[in-house]
Amino acid sequence: MRVITGTARGRKLLEPRDMTVRPTTDMVKEAIFSIVQFDVPGRRVLDLFAGTGQLGIEALSRGARECVFVDSSPASVALVKKNLEICKMQAPVIRADAAQYLSGCGKFDLVFMDPPYHAGLYDRILQDVFGFDILNDGGIIIVESMRGQALPPAPSPYVPGRTYAYGKIALTTYRREQA
């Protein structure tokens, strides 16, 4: 895993030693940043279910104003902190249950959501994101899931965007409409 571009371009990130964390593949990461390339600079980003932190680190490298990393695993939190050090970056890294964190997190412009595929968290966490209304106007959520995974509909002012397929992986976007 390497940072693709920006201030930390080429930095090699640490990977988990076991299979408890499933890092996003380079192909999917490139696709994500192709989708949001003009929505990163100067924005506040949330890397929910951060794992290795590679999505948030890539956003910071590309000019995001801030990224908050959230994961419930102590090993993942430690890994994100080490990867931030490697990239000479500073950012809040929070060990918390995603639903707990969302209840009082404030507003973001961009949210990366990549929960464990088979943990049954998609509906609950997306409903929390929508219910707590954590996106600023025009904000984007990108959800990584298994291809064919049904995701919940988005209530107004959220609207579903496209779903992109990359092999067995799907990327689904949601946007918060402008007020």
Secondary structure, 3 states (H helix, E strand, C coil): CECCCCCCCCCECCCCCCCCCCCCCHHHHHHHHHHCCCCCCCCEEEEECCCCCHHHHHHHHCCCCEEEEEECCHHHHHHHHHHHHHCCCCCCEEECCHHHHHCCCCCEEEEEECCCCCCCCHHHHHHHHHHHCCEEEEEEEEEEEECCCCCCCCCCCEEEEEEEEECCEEEEEEEECCC
